[in-house]
Amino acid sequence: MPSFKIDLQTAVVFVATAPEPKVKNFHTGERALNQEGLPMSVVGLLVSDEGEGNLLKVSIPETGLPEGLAPGMPVRVVGLKAKDWENVIKGEKRSGIAFSAVAITPAA
C-alpha cells in the first residue's frame, strides 16, 4: 500500500508519551525492526495545526530518537508518513492508519 508524506511546516509538535519499544509479536515479545533491521520505538506526539490538535502514535527507528526525549518537549519530526493498513485479528477485520518517521529532533 502506498504511503503519504505529511507536511508539518506550520504545525507545533510536542512529545505526548515517551518512546517505548515497538513489539512485533506480543506472545514472544519479539521487537519490531524496520527494513534496514534497526529496532523500532513508538512515540506519542501531539500535533497542533490550524486550530486542531491530534495525538499520533509514530514509529521511529531508535537511531532517530534524541537522548532525554520527554513528555511536553517541543520537537520537529523528520520524514513523517502515513500508511493505511488492513488486517484480520481473531477473525475480525480491522483497519487504520500507521504513522512513521525517520527521526525526531528537539525544536530550536
N, C-alpha and C positions, 0 to 999 in steps of 0.2 A: 504494500500500500504506500502511496506517496506521503511525504512529509511536507509541511509548510513552514516557512520561516515566519517568525513573529517579530515585528518591529517594536522595540521598546524605547526608541529615542525620546519620546515625550513622557514616558512613564517614570514614576518613582517606585523603586522596588526595595522592600525590606525583608530580612530573614524573619520568617514566622516560626519555624521549627528548626532546630539544629540538625546537621547531617546525621543520617543513620545508614547502616549498611543495607543495600538493596538485596533482598533474598530472592533467589530463583525458585527454590524448592523448600517450602515451609516444613515438609516432613523430614528432610535431611539437613536443613539449614544451609544448603549449598548457596554460595554467594553468586549474584548475577555479575557477569562480565560483559563488556562491550565487544564490538567486532575486533578490536585490537588486543583483546584479552586482559584489559585493565578492569580492576574491581570497581563496581558502581556504588554510589550512595544516592540517597533520596533526601532532598531538602525542601521544606515548605517555604514558599515565597509569597508575600503579599504584594500584588502588583496593582498600583493605583494609577489610573489614566482617565482623563476627561470625565471626572466626577464619579467614576466607578472603581470599586476595589474587588479583586478576585484573589482567592487563595489557590495557588497551584503547587502540586507536588511535582518536583522536577528531578529527573535522573541525571546525575553528573558523574563523570569519572573522578575517582579520588584525587588524581593528579590535577584536577581543575578546581580544587577547593583550597582556599587560603587557610592558614592556621588561625585559630581564635574566632571562627565564624560562630556568631551567637544571635539568638532572637533579638529583634529590634535594630540590628545593624543595617544601615543602608548599603546596598550593593548594586553592582552592574552585572548584567547577565550577558555572556558572550555566546552567540550562536543558538539562541532559543528556537526550538522547533516543536511543532505539534503534529501528531500522527494518530489517526483513528485506528481503533482495534476492535476486534470481534472474536469471541471465544465461547466455547461451551464448557461450563463449570458445573459439575454434578448434575448434568442433564438439562441445565438451564442456560439459554443463550444470553450472553451479556456483551455489552459494547461500551466504548468510551473513548476518551482522548488521552493519549500519553504525551507528556511533555519531557523534553530532554534538552540539555545544553552542553556546550563544550567546557565552559568554566564560569565561575563567579569570581568577581574581584571587588574589593572594597570600593565604595563610591568616593570620589575625590571631593 
